Amino acid sequence: APAGGGRPALGVKPDYNFAGEGLMVEDLTPGGAAEAAGIKPGDLILKLGGEEVESVQGYMQVLQNLTPGQEIEVTLKREGKETKIKVKVGTRAGG
C-alpha cells in the first residue's frame, strides 16, 4: 500500500439497482475526486483509464489497480452523449 495510507477512490456512490453495462453514479462523496473533476449523479461510467467498466464489481477491480494521485481518463455517458473527463485518483481511509 502507498505510504500515507488510504486506498484509491474516486468518491462515487454506485446505483446498485442499475442493471445495464457500466456504473451508474447515484451520488458523490463531497470533496471527492469525482466531484472535483465534474462527474455528476446520473453519469454512466463506461471506462476508467482505458479499462472497460462492466458493472459495480468491475469498477471495484479496476479501481484497485489505480494509484492515488494518478490522473486517469474516465469515459462516461451523460444525457446520451459519451464524454471523457480527466480525474485525479483520490484516496479513502481504511477499509
C-alpha positions in Angstrom: 0.0 0.0 0.0 1.3 3.5 -0.7 2.7 5.5 2.2 0.2 7.7 3.9 -2.4 5.0 3.7 -5.8 5.1 2.0 -7.0 3.1 -0.9 -7.6 4.5 -4.4 -11.1 6.1 -4.6 -13.0 8.4 -6.9 -15.7 9.3 -4.4 -18.7 8.0 -6.4 -21.6 6.1 -4.8 -22.8 3.5 -7.3 -26.5 2.9 -8.1 -26.7 -0.8 -7.1 -30.1 -1.1 -8.8 -28.8 -0.2 -12.2 -28.8 -3.4 -14.3 -27.1 -2.1 -17.5 -23.5 -2.0 -18.6 -21.2 0.3 -16.7 -21.5 2.0 -13.4 -24.4 4.4 -12.8 -23.4 7.2 -10.4 -26.1 7.7 -7.8 -24.3 10.2 -5.6 -20.9 11.7 -5.0 -18.7 12.0 -1.9 -18.4 15.7 -1.1 -14.9 16.9 -1.9 -14.0 13.6 -3.6 -12.1 13.2 -6.8 -15.2 12.6 -9.0 -16.9 15.8 -7.7 -13.7 17.8 -8.3 -13.5 16.5 -11.9 -17.1 17.4 -12.7 -18.7 14.0 -12.6 -22.4 14.2 -11.8 -25.1 11.9 -10.3 -26.7 10.2 -13.2 -23.5 9.8 -15.2 -22.8 6.3 -16.5 -19.1 5.4 -16.1 -18.0 3.2 -19.0 -14.2 3.2 -18.7 -11.6 4.1 -16.2 -8.2 4.8 -17.6 -9.0 2.8 -20.7 -10.2 -0.3 -18.8 -13.8 -1.3 -19.5 -16.2 -1.0 -16.5 -18.9 -3.6 -17.0 -20.5 -3.4 -13.5 -20.0 -2.2 -9.9 -17.8 -5.2 -9.3 -15.8 -4.4 -12.5 -15.4 -0.9 -11.3 -14.0 -2.0 -8.0 -11.5 -4.3 -9.7 -10.2 -1.5 -12.0 -10.1 0.9 -9.1 -7.9 -1.3 -7.0 -5.2 -1.2 -9.7 -5.1 2.6 -9.7 -2.7 4.7 -7.7 -3.8 7.7 -5.6 -2.7 10.9 -7.3 -2.6 9.3 -10.7 -4.5 11.1 -13.4 -6.8 8.9 -15.5 -9.3 9.4 -18.2 -12.8 8.5 -17.4 -15.2 7.7 -20.3 -18.8 8.3 -19.3 -22.2 8.7 -20.8 -24.2 11.8 -19.9 -27.6 12.5 -21.5 -26.9 10.0 -24.2 -23.5 11.5 -25.2 -20.1 10.0 -24.5 -17.7 12.3 -22.7 -14.1 11.9 -21.5 -13.1 13.6 -18.2 -9.7 13.7 -16.6 -9.8 12.6 -13.0 -7.1 12.6 -10.4 -7.5 9.5 -8.3 -8.1 10.3 -4.6 -8.0 8.1 -1.5 -10.3 6.8 1.1 -9.1 5.9 4.5 -9.0 2.4 5.9 -11.4 -0.4 4.9 
